[in-house]
């Protein structure tokens, strides 16, 4: 299974995501530059963490206009798996591929902390190997990660079983403790915590690897 | 501009009449206004080290692993496997006082550029911070604002740039009220054959400018950093630059990529003294001249004078020399990253910095004299006055039960989580030990199987009592921190923060501290490969404590690190190095004296360098054999604080300790004698054998326990505490003040 990691000029977790899937998961991976009109022949796309174009404006507000995002939209529309981590989640929300918004953390400060998540659903490419209720230790590192949406959207996410992860330790004030959500088609997921940082026991936890492993086991193998 | 050079103008440029005479001699004529500006920044204390240079020569700089010592943008050490690390520490004290957020942010930016200009990708940052007391009724509010701003600035820059900030130290004294210290250490990695130097070469080669446009910001920043603060300093805000970490990230990626084209000859960042410093230093190092045309320099504002362009300290700019005919390859890379680049000049053979503007030559100065022949001063040194050897009022009855939680909540001792949680300490997924996890920060090098341990240490308190011993203690402590995680210390960088060197008393502190640092670095075989001197850290005549900060790096195998907390109950607790000894005189610089007795006297703790070295060797040996489940060295707050900190793991494993010592209880628990490390182990016999082999004491002082910390002295209970209560005091102290 071939992973494509999108590289915006200000991405800084691109190498980490690449290392997690290429080294910890042992799958082929390649970088895709932000002004590419095509994704090549990848089977799954990761939008990594970082500060895509500096994010001096709202996070992800510029990235959604980049050429590669058109390709990502088409890929997602065709059912291709797209995982947005941290800044990637912010971009997916800005691009309208996921509902809601990510606003400043409740305490108004950047927080880097390892915390506990509870898996919400097994019904997705990204969580197929994670039993609902399972607790994962995965770190966060963001200043704008407070998940926000109107009541109706939140109800809908819950009714449609689209909350992939919830914080047990909600550090950023996310509504209903939401840490990760799925698209209606269930092939796009955004999460603020960094599974790629918890993919190697040396980093203190490899619980995050379960996300990439799920993708691997639930995708048809291509040559 | 053709302003007449008057004595007043010379004085405004902080040049002495003698220095001015030397300028006239070098040029063989009166300087132009632009030339005067150029000399004033290059010959400022900040750029020329004119007061410290003759003393810095005493520091050891050579070693088997040293690839590059002082004189370049960063020092370089060979870590084996074809890789090297580049690292240095820099201060940004003055700007951080004037504008904490941007001052600290641009300080980070500057040191990061110093690293990647050598061809190395920055992979770690640590910071060493000093502020005035946060709880002072008068200055507290401002100190809190400065701390918050500085931390947010470092976080903003490093987090966006994508380098983990792994911790460091943060201490508080009233002497830093008007003069906070912001020292930032950065470390990068590259392949040995990919090292770049800031050296121009090849007559006819193009000189290329890349990065942010030049604006009027930061003019005379270097000179500002070379003067004391007065009331007017607050009006110097335009001298502080504004940082753009996204631009820096683009520069990083573009420069590393451009370097790989093979078309770059030399490269230097534009930091202090901007275009002036980068041109003349690159020329001087390469023994060539550089001619630039200012009309081609990308500018942010219209109508900038040559003086302003040459002295601007706009951030995120680099200067490089490319191979003639291959500049298009370099430009292609910069275009890819959306960066503005311009060919602004050419390398010449005449050894001069020649600057043209609007068709006229506005400056023509020999590079070598400008960059390297700044006047050197052997400033007068007064004898260091002896501190009072006895406390004002002591003894008082000791109360260990209540003292320990108070000590854990003391500003210098308590958890700095409020600070380091704002830093992304994990990006790049190399962090084996981030803040507060182990005694040193550790990152792995994915390519080699080697890891790098780093520690920053500096005690203004100890140095105030004895600069020489205080500096030695800082070196010993930094090395001990590395050894406590099993790393072998290999090299050092230093940041010397002192007051006004024109005062003989301050100069004495500087000379003595350098002496102590040289002795200790020589002894521990940790050559100093570069660093920074920050003088004139005074406000309204009040100098800071002499504060030399050491950054020491060590090497270890990549594996799960030995961390601070106890892991399992029922393990033996060994105090490697022994309980140690302490008399009243050597107790006056401790945290206990500061927080509980609210007094300050005497001498720093006594240090036996040879014993220290053997304790550290034994420690590394214990880790090599996999015998340590946890390890934590004793420093601020001594044994009592260290024991408590070992109990603060996720399992809150406690300890039962019985100390066979006749020291007074507060000395026993809180003296800060060096050369001591707490180890928990399932194999006390083997640890004892290793310790005996190195000739160091290693008493078993107790055992880890399911819960609670109890400390006895010859069976008399000094205190018994619930871990949660101690931890809460430790964890919440800083946050509640901010």
Interface residues (C-beta under 8 A of the other chain):
Chain A: X9 X10 X12 X13 X15 X16 X19 X20 X49 X50 X51 X53 X54 X55 X56 X109 X110 X111 X112 X113 X139 X141 X143 X194 X196 X197 X199 X200 X201 X202 X203
Chain B: X152 X155 X159 X160 X161 X162 X244 X245 X246 X247 X249 X250 X253 X337 X338 X420 X421 X422 X423 X424 X425 X426 X427 X428 X429 X431 X432 X444 X446 X558 X559 X560
